[in-house]
Amino acid sequence: MIKTVRYAQSFVKSKRTAVSCFLHTMTYDDRPDAAIRLQKAREARGFKTAVDATKFFGWSYDTYIQHENGTRGLVRAAAKYAKAFRVSEGWLLTGDGSMADGPRMAPIVGKAGAGPEGTVQFYTGDGNFGEIEAPVDSALTVEALEVQGDSMYGIANDGWLLFYEEKEPPAEHHIGELCVCWLADERVLVKFPQPGSRKGLFNLESANAPTMRDVEINAFAIVTDIKTRRAGRRYVQRNPETYVHEVQAQQTGLSE
């Protein structure tokens, strides 16, 4: 539990005189070290609150918050938390070693161009299609989409990997950038957004398809890196049990 002490007053005695010393507000944390590291791992993964994390992963909030508050030991749940927050299980439990467990990996959460009209198909459930070594200097929230087919030919070919980090409401800095686009009708596409005919609507451009005009968008995520299929083969780790859903936007891995 984090405790706060305000305006504590003490008197320092010396041979010469007594000096009144007023201390500023002090905060200290008496939780077990593992609980403190669990909070650090959650925040580093991009979840500002425990509520955000438990909603995303489908965990019991009451159980998780007891682990983070230190009122319940987390030994049995450490492997699950380490995998979800992408940290070393050993570090989470003991503090030994580095926070990251080997090369930092990004989950491959979907296949771009795999669905009708080139939509993104996301992994269904608490998992992914596999993992790929994360780009250097990428955020801890980075995720990848694997291009399937030729709907993006000339930008990203079949088997290439697209990386994105932050899913956010539409803003000016998304205009003209290659983005993962979450449409209001629940489709997810990879396009170049441009301003539409009025505020709140966007034209979505691509290299090999007609421009989609005046589309309502819920969120964008700028594509921050692209890796070719040949380069990706050296690092990708496949998950053989892959199940997909056409427009399951909640399984993208980024907190909103």
PyRosetta script that sets phi, psi and omega in degrees:
from pyrosetta import init, pose_from_sequence

init()
pose = pose_from_sequence("MIKTVRYAQSFVKSKRTAVSCFLHTMTYDDRPDAAIRLQKAREARGFKTAVDATKFFGWSYDTYIQHENGTRGLVRAAAKYAKAFRVSEGWLLTGDGSMADGPRMAPIVGKAGAGPEGTVQFYTGDGNFGEIEAPVDSALTVEALEVQGDSMYGIANDGWLLFYEEKEPPAEHHIGELCVCWLADERVLVKFPQPGSRKGLFNLESANAPTMRDVEINAFAIVTDIKTRRAGRRYVQRNPETYVHEVQAQQTGLSE")
pose.set_psi(1, 136.9)
pose.set_omega(1, 178.8)
pose.set_phi(2, -87.8)
pose.set_psi(2, 126.0)
pose.set_omega(2, -177.6)
pose.set_phi(3, -119.9)
pose.set_psi(3, 151.0)
pose.set_omega(3, -178.5)
pose.set_phi(4, -123.9)
pose.set_psi(4, 134.0)
pose.set_omega(4, 175.6)
pose.set_phi(5, -114.8)
pose.set_psi(5, 125.8)
pose.set_omega(5, -176.6)
pose.set_phi(6, -115.3)
pose.set_psi(6, 133.6)
pose.set_omega(6, 170.5)
pose.set_phi(7, 50.2)
pose.set_psi(7, 47.7)
pose.set_omega(7, 175.2)
pose.set_phi(8, -69.9)
pose.set_psi(8, 138.4)
pose.set_omega(8, -178.3)
pose.set_phi(9, -117.7)
pose.set_psi(9, 132.3)
pose.set_omega(9, 177.0)
pose.set_phi(10, -137.2)
pose.set_psi(10, 162.0)
pose.set_omega(10, 179.4)
pose.set_phi(11, -119.1)
pose.set_psi(11, 126.4)
pose.set_omega(11, -178.5)
pose.set_phi(12, -100.3)
pose.set_psi(12, 117.8)
pose.set_omega(12, -177.6)
pose.set_phi(13, -92.0)
pose.set_psi(13, 143.4)
pose.set_omega(13, 174.6)
pose.set_phi(14, -144.2)
pose.set_psi(14, 176.1)
pose.set_omega(14, 180.0)
pose.set_phi(15, -67.2)
pose.set_psi(15, -24.9)
pose.set_omega(15, -174.4)
pose.set_phi(16, -92.0)
pose.set_psi(16, -51.8)
pose.set_omega(16, -173.7)
pose.set_phi(17, -158.8)
pose.set_psi(17, 163.3)
pose.set_omega(17, 174.8)
pose.set_phi(18, -93.8)
pose.set_psi(18, 127.7)
pose.set_omega(18, -177.5)
pose.set_phi(19, -111.5)
pose.set_psi(19, 124.2)
pose.set_omega(19, 177.2)
pose.set_phi(20, -79.2)
pose.set_psi(20, 127.1)
pose.set_omega(20, -177.6)
pose.set_phi(21, -120.0)
pose.set_psi(21, 117.6)
pose.set_omega(21, 177.6)
pose.set_phi(22, -99.5)
pose.set_psi(22, 122.0)
pose.set_omega(22, -178.8)
pose.set_phi(23, -93.6)
pose.set_psi(23, 139.8)
pose.set_omega(23, 176.5)
pose.set_phi(24, -72.4)
pose.set_psi(24, 173.4)
pose.set_omega(24, 179.9)
pose.set_phi(25, -57.8)
pose.set_psi(25, 129.6)
pose.set_omega(25, 179.1)
pose.set_phi(26, -119.9)
pose.set_psi(26, 139.2)
pose.set_omega(26, 177.4)
pose.set_phi(27, -121.1)
pose.set_psi(27, 132.1)
pose.set_omega(27, 176.6)
pose.set_phi(28, -135.6)
pose.set_psi(28, 155.4)
pose.set_omega(28, -172.4)
pose.set_phi(29, -120.1)
pose.set_psi(29, 113.1)
pose.set_omega(29, -177.4)
pose.set_phi(30, -100.5)
pose.set_psi(30, 16.3)
pose.set_omega(30, 176.3)
pose.set_phi(31, -71.8)
pose.set_psi(31, 158.0)
pose.set_omega(31, 172.8)
pose.set_phi(32, -58.7)
pose.set_psi(32, 149.7)
pose.set_omega(32, -177.5)
pose.set_phi(33, -58.1)
pose.set_psi(33, -37.3)
pose.set_omega(33, -179.2)
pose.set_phi(34, -63.3)
pose.set_psi(34, -37.3)
pose.set_omega(34, 178.4)
pose.set_phi(35, -65.9)
pose.set_psi(35, -39.6)
pose.set_omega(35, 177.9)
pose.set_phi(36, -64.8)
pose.set_psi(36, -41.2)
pose.set_omega(36, 178.7)
pose.set_phi(37, -66.8)
pose.set_psi(37, -34.4)
pose.set_omega(37, 177.7)
pose.set_phi(38, -61.7)
pose.set_psi(38, -43.8)
pose.set_omega(38, 177.3)
pose.set_phi(39, -62.8)
pose.set_psi(39, -42.8)
pose.set_omega(39, 179.2)
pose.set_phi(40, -60.7)
pose.set_psi(40, -42.0)
pose.set_omega(40, 179.7)
pose.set_phi(41, -64.8)
pose.set_psi(41, -41.8)
pose.set_omega(41, 178.3)
pose.set_phi(42, -60.8)
pose.set_psi(42, -46.9)
pose.set_omega(42, -177.9)
pose.set_phi(43, -66.8)
pose.set_psi(43, -38.0)
pose.set_omega(43, 178.9)
pose.set_phi(44, -66.2)
pose.set_psi(44, -28.6)
pose.set_omega(44, 179.5)
pose.set_phi(45, -76.1)
pose.set_psi(45, -11.4)
pose.set_omega(45, 175.8)
pose.set_phi(46, 106.7)
pose.set_psi(46, 5.9)
pose.set_omega(46, 178.9)
pose.set_phi(47, -97.6)
pose.set_psi(47, 113.2)
pose.set_omega(47, -175.5)
pose.set_phi(48, -69.7)
pose.set_psi(48, -31.2)
pose.set_omega(48, -178.5)
pose.set_phi(49, -130.8)
pose.set_psi(49, 160.6)
pose.set_omega(49, 176.3)
pose.set_phi(50, -64.9)
pose.set_psi(50, -32.2)
pose.set_omega(50, 178.0)
pose.set_phi(51, -61.3)
pose.set_psi(51, -44.1)
pose.set_omega(51, 179.3)
pose.set_phi(52, -58.5)
pose.set_psi(52, -45.7)
pose.set_omega(52, -177.3)
pose.set_phi(53, -66.1)
pose.set_psi(53, -45.8)
pose.set_omega(53, -176.9)
pose.set_phi(54, -68.6)
pose.set_psi(54, -34.6)
pose.set_omega(54, 176.8)
pose.set_phi(55, -65.6)
pose.set_psi(55, -42.7)
pose.set_omega(55, -177.1)
pose.set_phi(56, -66.2)
pose.set_psi(56, -46.1)
pose.set_omega(56, -175.4)
pose.set_phi(57, -87.5)
pose.set_psi(57, -8.2)
pose.set_omega(57, 179.3)
pose.set_phi(58, 77.2)
pose.set_psi(58, 26.9)
pose.set_omega(58, 179.8)
pose.set_phi(59, -88.9)
pose.set_psi(59, 160.7)
pose.set_omega(59, 172.0)
pose.set_phi(60, -72.1)
pose.set_psi(60, 122.6)
pose.set_omega(60, 179.9)
pose.set_phi(61, -63.5)
pose.set_psi(61, -43.6)
pose.set_omega(61, -177.1)
pose.set_phi(62, -59.2)
pose.set_psi(62, -42.3)
pose.set_omega(62, 179.3)
pose.set_phi(63, -67.8)
pose.set_psi(63, -46.5)
pose.set_omega(63, -177.7)
pose.set_phi(64, -62.3)
pose.set_psi(64, -45.2)
pose.set_omega(64, -175.3)
pose.set_phi(65, -66.5)
pose.set_psi(65, -28.0)
pose.set_omega(65, 174.2)
pose.set_phi(66, -67.0)
pose.set_psi(66, -37.5)
pose.set_omega(66, 175.9)
pose.set_phi(67, -65.7)
pose.set_psi(67, -42.8)
pose.set_omega(67, -177.4)
pose.set_phi(68, -74.1)
pose.set_psi(68, -29.8)
pose.set_omega(68, 176.7)
pose.set_phi(69, -80.1)
pose.set_psi(69, -13.2)
pose.set_omega(69, 178.6)
pose.set_phi(70, 84.6)
pose.set_psi(70, 10.8)
pose.set_omega(70, 178.8)
pose.set_phi(71, -85.9)
pose.set_psi(71, -8.4)
pose.set_omega(71, 175.8)
pose.set_phi(72, -140.0)
pose.set_psi(72, 136.4)
pose.set_omega(72, 178.4)
pose.set_phi(73, -66.0)
pose.set_psi(73, 149.0)
pose.set_omega(73, -175.4)
pose.set_phi(74, -114.1)
pose.set_psi(74, 18.3)
pose.set_omega(74, -177.6)
pose.set_phi(75, -55.9)
pose.set_psi(75, -47.1)
pose.set_omega(75, -176.3)
pose.set_phi(76, -69.4)
pose.set_psi(76, -27.5)
pose.set_omega(76, -177.8)
pose.set_phi(77, -97.8)
pose.set_psi(77, -1.4)
pose.set_omega(77, -172.9)
pose.set_phi(78, -60.2)
pose.set_psi(78, -42.2)
pose.set_omega(78, -178.6)
pose.set_phi(79, -62.4)
pose.set_psi(79, -41.8)
pose.set_omega(79, 179.3)
pose.set_phi(80, -63.8)
pose.set_psi(80, -45.1)
pose.set_omega(80, -179.2)
pose.set_phi(81, -67.9)
pose.set_psi(81, -40.2)
pose.set_omega(81, -179.6)
pose.set_phi(82, -62.0)
pose.set_psi(82, -41.5)
pose.set_omega(82, 179.6)
pose.set_phi(83, -66.8)
pose.set_psi(83, -44.0)
pose.set_omega(83, -177.1)
pose.set_phi(84, -66.9)
pose.set_psi(84, -40.3)
pose.set_omega(84, -176.6)
pose.set_phi(85, -94.2)
pose.set_psi(85, 0.8)
pose.set_omega(85, 174.6)
pose.set_phi(86, 59.8)
pose.set_psi(86, 50.3)
pose.set_omega(86, 176.1)
pose.set_phi(87, -129.3)
pose.set_psi(87, 169.7)
pose.set_omega(87, 178.0)
pose.set_phi(88, -73.9)
pose.set_psi(88, 132.0)
pose.set_omega(88, 178.1)
pose.set_phi(89, -63.3)
pose.set_psi(89, -39.3)
pose.set_omega(89, 178.3)
pose.set_phi(90, -61.8)
pose.set_psi(90, -43.2)
pose.set_omega(90, 178.4)
pose.set_phi(91, -63.5)
pose.set_psi(91, -41.8)
pose.set_omega(91, -178.4)
pose.set_phi(92, -60.8)
pose.set_psi(92, -41.4)
pose.set_omega(92, -176.7)
pose.set_phi(93, -80.6)
pose.set_psi(93, -40.6)
pose.set_omega(93, -170.9)
pose.set_phi(94, -119.2)
pose.set_psi(94, -18.4)
pose.set_omega(94, -175.4)
pose.set_phi(95, 86.4)
pose.set_psi(95, -3.6)
pose.set_omega(95, -179.1)
pose.set_phi(96, -76.4)
pose.set_psi(96, 146.9)
pose.set_omega(96, 177.6)
pose.set_phi(97, 75.8)
pose.set_psi(97, -165.3)
pose.set_omega(97, -178.2)
pose.set_phi(98, -92.1)
pose.set_psi(98, 160.0)
pose.set_omega(98, 180.0)
pose.set_phi(99, -62.7)
pose.set_psi(99, -43.6)
pose.set_omega(99, 178.7)
pose.set_phi(100, -77.9)
pose.set_psi(100, 145.2)
pose.set_omega(100, -179.8)
pose.set_phi(101, -101.3)
pose.set_psi(101, 90.9)
pose.set_omega(101, -178.3)
pose.set_phi(102, 72.4)
pose.set_psi(102, -160.6)
pose.set_omega(102, 178.5)
pose.set_phi(103, -57.9)
pose.set_psi(103, 135.8)
pose.set_omega(103, -179.1)
pose.set_phi(104, -70.6)
pose.set_psi(104, 129.9)
pose.set_omega(104, -175.2)
pose.set_phi(105, -111.0)
pose.set_psi(105, 151.4)
pose.set_omega(105, 174.9)
pose.set_phi(106, -113.9)
pose.set_psi(106, 133.1)
pose.set_omega(106, 178.8)
pose.set_phi(107, -72.6)
pose.set_psi(107, 141.9)
pose.set_omega(107, 172.5)
pose.set_phi(108, -90.2)
pose.set_psi(108, 100.5)
pose.set_omega(108, -169.1)
pose.set_phi(109, -92.7)
pose.set_psi(109, -11.1)
pose.set_omega(109, -178.1)
pose.set_phi(110, -164.8)
pose.set_psi(110, 173.6)
pose.set_omega(110, 179.0)
pose.set_phi(111, -119.8)
pose.set_psi(111, 116.1)
pose.set_omega(111, -177.6)
pose.set_phi(112, -82.5)
pose.set_psi(112, 130.6)
pose.set_omega(112, 179.4)
pose.set_phi(113, 85.0)
pose.set_psi(113, 4.4)
pose.set_omega(113, -175.1)
pose.set_phi(114, -82.4)
pose.set_psi(114, -23.7)
pose.set_omega(114, -177.1)
pose.set_phi(115, -97.1)
pose.set_psi(115, 179.5)
pose.set_omega(115, 176.6)
pose.set_phi(116, -56.5)
pose.set_psi(116, 141.1)
pose.set_omega(116, -180.0)
pose.set_phi(117, 61.1)
pose.set_psi(117, 22.9)
pose.set_omega(117, 176.4)
pose.set_phi(118, 76.1)
pose.set_psi(118, 20.2)
pose.set_omega(118, -179.0)
pose.set_phi(119, -70.2)
pose.set_psi(119, 164.9)
pose.set_omega(119, 179.1)
pose.set_phi(120, -89.5)
pose.set_psi(120, 134.8)
pose.set_omega(120, 172.4)
pose.set_phi(121, -104.9)
pose.set_psi(121, 125.8)
pose.set_omega(121, -179.3)
pose.set_phi(122, -100.7)
pose.set_psi(122, 154.4)
pose.set_omega(122, 175.3)
pose.set_phi(123, -64.5)
pose.set_psi(123, 138.1)
pose.set_omega(123, 178.1)
pose.set_phi(124, -95.6)
pose.set_psi(124, 128.2)
pose.set_omega(124, 177.5)
pose.set_phi(125, 101.4)
pose.set_psi(125, -173.8)
pose.set_omega(125, -176.7)
pose.set_phi(126, -87.4)
pose.set_psi(126, 75.8)
pose.set_omega(126, -178.0)
pose.set_phi(127, -171.8)
pose.set_psi(127, -159.5)
pose.set_omega(127, -179.5)
pose.set_phi(128, -161.6)
pose.set_psi(128, 176.7)
pose.set_omega(128, 178.5)
pose.set_phi(129, -77.9)
pose.set_psi(129, -12.4)
pose.set_omega(129, -176.4)
pose.set_phi(130, 151.0)
pose.set_psi(130, -167.5)
pose.set_omega(130, -179.7)
pose.set_phi(131, -136.9)
pose.set_psi(131, 153.1)
pose.set_omega(131, 179.0)
pose.set_phi(132, -136.4)
pose.set_psi(132, 144.2)
pose.set_omega(132, 179.5)
pose.set_phi(133, -58.0)
pose.set_psi(133, 129.5)
pose.set_omega(133, -175.6)
pose.set_phi(134, -69.3)
pose.set_psi(134, 146.4)
pose.set_omega(134, 176.5)
pose.set_phi(135, -59.7)
pose.set_psi(135, 150.0)
pose.set_omega(135, 178.1)
pose.set_phi(136, -59.9)
pose.set_psi(136, 136.9)
pose.set_omega(136, 177.0)
pose.set_phi(137, 67.8)
pose.set_psi(137, 13.0)
pose.set_omega(137, 176.8)
pose.set_phi(138, -76.9)
pose.set_psi(138, 158.8)
pose.set_omega(138, 179.5)
pose.set_phi(139, -70.7)
pose.set_psi(139, 159.1)
pose.set_omega(139, 178.5)
pose.set_phi(140, -65.3)
pose.set_psi(140, -18.2)
pose.set_omega(140, 180.0)
pose.set_phi(141, -86.9)
pose.set_psi(141, 4.7)
pose.set_omega(141, -173.7)
pose.set_phi(142, -62.3)
pose.set_psi(142, 139.9)
pose.set_omega(142, 176.0)
pose.set_phi(143, -136.7)
pose.set_psi(143, 165.7)
pose.set_omega(143, -175.6)
pose.set_phi(144, -128.5)
pose.set_psi(144, 148.8)
pose.set_omega(144, 168.6)
pose.set_phi(145, -117.5)
pose.set_psi(145, 138.7)
pose.set_omega(145, 177.0)
pose.set_phi(146, -99.4)
pose.set_psi(146, 126.5)
pose.set_omega(146, -179.8)
pose.set_phi(147, -73.5)
pose.set_psi(147, 132.4)
pose.set_omega(147, 177.5)
pose.set_phi(148, -126.9)
pose.set_psi(148, 123.1)
pose.set_omega(148, -179.1)
pose.set_phi(149, 91.9)
pose.set_psi(149, -169.6)
pose.set_omega(149, -173.6)
pose.set_phi(150, -114.3)
pose.set_psi(150, 18.6)
pose.set_omega(150, -178.1)
pose.set_phi(151, -66.9)
pose.set_psi(151, -18.9)
pose.set_omega(151, 179.7)
pose.set_phi(152, -114.4)
pose.set_psi(152, 19.1)
pose.set_omega(152, -175.9)
pose.set_phi(153, -55.4)
pose.set_psi(153, 133.8)
pose.set_omega(153, -178.2)
pose.set_phi(154, 99.2)
pose.set_psi(154, -21.7)
pose.set_omega(154, 174.7)
pose.set_phi(155, -109.1)
pose.set_psi(155, -52.7)
pose.set_omega(155, 175.9)
pose.set_phi(156, -149.0)
pose.set_psi(156, 122.5)
pose.set_omega(156, -173.8)
pose.set_phi(157, -89.5)
pose.set_psi(157, 173.9)
pose.set_omega(157, -179.2)
pose.set_phi(158, -54.0)
pose.set_psi(158, 128.8)
pose.set_omega(158, 178.7)
pose.set_phi(159, 89.9)
pose.set_psi(159, -8.7)
pose.set_omega(159, 177.8)
pose.set_phi(160, -75.0)
pose.set_psi(160, 161.0)
pose.set_omega(160, -177.1)
pose.set_phi(161, -119.3)
pose.set_psi(161, 131.5)
pose.set_omega(161, 178.3)
pose.set_phi(162, -107.4)
pose.set_psi(162, 132.6)
pose.set_omega(162, -179.5)
pose.set_phi(163, -111.1)
pose.set_psi(163, 139.2)
pose.set_omega(163, 174.1)
pose.set_phi(164, -141.1)
pose.set_psi(164, 157.8)
pose.set_omega(164, -171.4)
pose.set_phi(165, -121.4)
pose.set_psi(165, -40.1)
pose.set_omega(165, -170.5)
pose.set_phi(166, -132.9)
pose.set_psi(166, 118.5)
pose.set_omega(166, 175.1)
pose.set_phi(167, -91.6)
pose.set_psi(167, 124.6)
pose.set_omega(167, -174.1)
pose.set_phi(168, -149.1)
pose.set_psi(168, 162.4)
pose.set_omega(168, 178.2)
pose.set_phi(169, -60.3)
pose.set_psi(169, 153.1)
pose.set_omega(169, -179.1)
pose.set_phi(170, -55.1)
pose.set_psi(170, 137.6)
pose.set_omega(170, -179.7)
pose.set_phi(171, -148.0)
pose.set_psi(171, 168.6)
pose.set_omega(171, -175.4)
pose.set_phi(172, -61.0)
pose.set_psi(172, -33.8)
pose.set_omega(172, -175.9)
pose.set_phi(173, -71.5)
pose.set_psi(173, -8.1)
pose.set_omega(173, 176.0)
pose.set_phi(174, -82.3)
pose.set_psi(174, -20.4)
pose.set_omega(174, -174.4)
pose.set_phi(175, -62.2)
pose.set_psi(175, 127.9)
pose.set_omega(175, 178.4)
pose.set_phi(176, 81.1)
pose.set_psi(176, -3.0)
pose.set_omega(176, 179.7)
pose.set_phi(177, -98.2)
pose.set_psi(177, 146.1)
pose.set_omega(177, 174.4)
pose.set_phi(178, -66.8)
pose.set_psi(178, 121.4)
pose.set_omega(178, -173.6)
pose.set_phi(179, -132.4)
pose.set_psi(179, 150.7)
pose.set_omega(179, 161.4)
pose.set_phi(180, -81.4)
pose.set_psi(180, 127.1)
pose.set_omega(180, -171.4)
pose.set_phi(181, -117.7)
pose.set_psi(181, 120.9)
pose.set_omega(181, 176.2)
pose.set_phi(182, -96.1)
pose.set_psi(182, 106.7)
pose.set_omega(182, -176.1)
pose.set_phi(183, -80.6)
pose.set_psi(183, 156.2)
pose.set_omega(183, 179.6)
pose.set_phi(184, -63.4)
pose.set_psi(184, -26.2)
pose.set_omega(184, 179.3)
pose.set_phi(185, -85.5)
pose.set_psi(185, 10.2)
pose.set_omega(185, 174.2)
pose.set_phi(186, 81.9)
pose.set_psi(186, -0.4)
pose.set_omega(186, 170.9)
pose.set_phi(187, -72.9)
pose.set_psi(187, 154.9)
pose.set_omega(187, 175.9)
pose.set_phi(188, -128.2)
pose.set_psi(188, 124.0)
pose.set_omega(188, -176.4)
pose.set_phi(189, -130.6)
pose.set_psi(189, 162.8)
pose.set_omega(189, 173.1)
pose.set_phi(190, -111.5)
pose.set_psi(190, 112.0)
pose.set_omega(190, -172.7)
pose.set_phi(191, -146.4)
pose.set_psi(191, 173.1)
pose.set_omega(191, 171.4)
pose.set_phi(192, -102.1)
pose.set_psi(192, 109.3)
pose.set_omega(192, -179.1)
pose.set_phi(193, -77.8)
pose.set_psi(193, 142.9)
pose.set_omega(193, 173.4)
pose.set_phi(194, -133.6)
pose.set_psi(194, 159.0)
pose.set_omega(194, 179.7)
pose.set_phi(195, -60.5)
pose.set_psi(195, 141.1)
pose.set_omega(195, 176.2)
pose.set_phi(196, -89.6)
pose.set_psi(196, -165.1)
pose.set_omega(196, -175.5)
pose.set_phi(197, -73.8)
pose.set_psi(197, -18.8)
pose.set_omega(197, 176.5)
pose.set_phi(198, -151.1)
pose.set_psi(198, 166.9)
pose.set_omega(198, -176.7)
pose.set_phi(199, -57.4)
pose.set_psi(199, 136.1)
pose.set_omega(199, 178.9)
pose.set_phi(200, 92.4)
pose.set_psi(200, -8.0)
pose.set_omega(200, 178.1)
pose.set_phi(201, -115.8)
pose.set_psi(201, 150.4)
pose.set_omega(201, -175.6)
pose.set_phi(202, -135.8)
pose.set_psi(202, 146.7)
pose.set_omega(202, 168.5)
pose.set_phi(203, -93.8)
pose.set_psi(203, 131.9)
pose.set_omega(203, -177.4)
pose.set_phi(204, -109.6)
pose.set_psi(204, 115.8)
pose.set_omega(204, -176.5)
pose.set_phi(205, -103.3)
pose.set_psi(205, 151.1)
pose.set_omega(205, 173.7)
pose.set_phi(206, -148.9)
pose.set_psi(206, 169.5)
pose.set_omega(206, -175.2)
pose.set_phi(207, -77.0)
pose.set_psi(207, -29.9)
pose.set_omega(207, -169.2)
pose.set_phi(208, -124.2)
pose.set_psi(208, 20.4)
pose.set_omega(208, 179.8)
pose.set_phi(209, -147.7)
pose.set_psi(209, 154.9)
pose.set_omega(209, 177.4)
pose.set_phi(210, -60.6)
pose.set_psi(210, 150.4)
pose.set_omega(210, 177.8)
pose.set_phi(211, -64.5)
pose.set_psi(211, 132.8)
pose.set_omega(211, 174.4)
pose.set_phi(212, -88.3)
pose.set_psi(212, 122.2)
pose.set_omega(212, -170.7)
pose.set_phi(213, -105.8)
pose.set_psi(213, 142.7)
pose.set_omega(213, 175.2)
pose.set_phi(214, 52.3)
pose.set_psi(214, 58.9)
pose.set_omega(214, -178.9)
pose.set_phi(215, -99.2)
pose.set_psi(215, 134.8)
pose.set_omega(215, 176.2)
pose.set_phi(216, -83.5)
pose.set_psi(216, 130.0)
pose.set_omega(216, -173.9)
pose.set_phi(217, -119.2)
pose.set_psi(217, 136.5)
pose.set_omega(217, 174.1)
pose.set_phi(218, -88.1)
pose.set_psi(218, -38.0)
pose.set_omega(218, -175.7)
pose.set_phi(219, -161.5)
pose.set_psi(219, 155.2)
pose.set_omega(219, 173.2)
pose.set_phi(220, -125.1)
pose.set_psi(220, 154.7)
pose.set_omega(220, 167.4)
pose.set_phi(221, -138.6)
pose.set_psi(221, 119.1)
pose.set_omega(221, -178.6)
pose.set_phi(222, -68.7)
pose.set_psi(222, 133.9)
pose.set_omega(222, 174.2)
pose.set_phi(223, -72.6)
pose.set_psi(223, 116.6)
pose.set_omega(223, -173.8)
pose.set_phi(224, -96.8)
pose.set_psi(224, -16.4)
pose.set_omega(224, -179.3)
pose.set_phi(225, -159.6)
pose.set_psi(225, 153.2)
pose.set_omega(225, 176.9)
pose.set_phi(226, -133.7)
pose.set_psi(226, 133.0)
pose.set_omega(226, 178.7)
pose.set_phi(227, -121.1)
pose.set_psi(227, 133.2)
pose.set_omega(227, -180.0)
pose.set_phi(228, -70.9)
pose.set_psi(228, 162.4)
pose.set_omega(228, -179.6)
pose.set_phi(229, -60.9)
pose.set_psi(229, -42.0)
pose.set_omega(229, -178.7)
pose.set_phi(230, -62.4)
pose.set_psi(230, -43.4)
pose.set_omega(230, 179.3)
pose.set_phi(231, -68.5)
pose.set_psi(231, -38.0)
pose.set_omega(231, -177.9)
pose.set_phi(232, -68.1)
pose.set_psi(232, -29.7)
pose.set_omega(232, -177.8)
pose.set_phi(233, -57.6)
pose.set_psi(233, -30.6)
pose.set_omega(233, -176.1)
pose.set_phi(234, -71.7)
pose.set_psi(234, -20.0)
pose.set_omega(234, -171.6)
pose.set_phi(235, -122.3)
pose.set_psi(235, -18.1)
pose.set_omega(235, -172.4)
pose.set_phi(236, -70.6)
pose.set_psi(236, 140.8)
pose.set_omega(236, 174.8)
pose.set_phi(237, -120.6)
pose.set_psi(237, 119.0)
pose.set_omega(237, -172.5)
pose.set_phi(238, -88.1)
pose.set_psi(238, 145.9)
pose.set_omega(238, 170.3)
pose.set_phi(239, -103.0)
pose.set_psi(239, 112.9)
pose.set_omega(239, -174.7)
pose.set_phi(240, -69.9)
pose.set_psi(240, -21.9)
pose.set_omega(240, -178.1)
pose.set_phi(241, -96.4)
pose.set_psi(241, 81.0)
pose.set_omega(241, -175.2)
pose.set_phi(242, -109.8)
pose.set_psi(242, 125.8)
pose.set_omega(242, 176.5)
pose.set_phi(243, -126.2)
pose.set_psi(243, 136.9)
pose.set_omega(243, -173.7)
pose.set_phi(244, -120.0)
pose.set_psi(244, 159.2)
pose.set_omega(244, 173.9)
pose.set_phi(245, -134.4)
pose.set_psi(245, 136.9)
pose.set_omega(245, -171.4)
pose.set_phi(246, -58.9)
pose.set_psi(246, -48.6)
pose.set_omega(246, -174.2)
pose.set_phi(247, -134.2)
pose.set_psi(247, 43.3)
pose.set_omega(247, -178.5)
pose.set_phi(248, -83.1)
pose.set_psi(248, 79.1)
pose.set_omega(248, -173.0)
pose.set_phi(249, -63.0)
pose.set_psi(249, -25.0)
pose.set_omega(249, -176.9)
pose.set_phi(250, -74.1)
pose.set_psi(250, -10.3)
pose.set_omega(250, -178.2)
pose.set_phi(251, -99.1)
pose.set_psi(251, 31.7)
pose.set_omega(251, -177.6)
pose.set_phi(252, -87.0)
pose.set_psi(252, -15.4)
pose.set_omega(252, 176.7)
pose.set_phi(253, 92.2)
pose.set_psi(253, -8.5)
pose.set_omega(253, 179.5)
pose.set_phi(254, -107.8)
pose.set_psi(254, 135.5)
pose.set_omega(254, 175.5)
pose.set_phi(255, -75.0)
pose.set_psi(255, 146.2)
pose.set_omega(255, -178.2)
pose.set_phi(256, -90.3)
pose.dump_pdb("model.pdb")
